[in-house]
Amino acid sequence: MTSLSPRLDQTFRALADPTRRAVVAALGRGPASVSELARPFEMALPTFLQHLRMLEQSGLIATRKSGRVRTCTLETRALAQAANWLDDQKTLWTQRLDRLDALVLALKDKEDG
């Protein structure tokens, strides 16, 4: 199966990790420095920076450096693309399940009638 959107694949791959999801959630409250974001996690800073790098490569966050402080911000475009894909899947499956429900009811009515 081939991907229709490599960027969407990167987004879901980045969001597959609980550390990266926690970072995205934290940035949903507003921009934060790398040290602020790393504080809750019990891991070496280089390991944490790998998580940030993946989030940045996937387009979920942007970073900028001001002096010695690197600040991260949430980029909503990648999240919106993922949300749109999930909404499309929900619509598709709701329609399929509605048709299945209608078929089951029709078969039941036929059996009862």
Summary of the structure (lengths in Angstrom):
residues: 113
radius of gyration: 21.0
end to end distance: 44.4
largest distance: 78.7
contacts: 280
relative contact order: 0.14
helix: 66%
strand: 12%
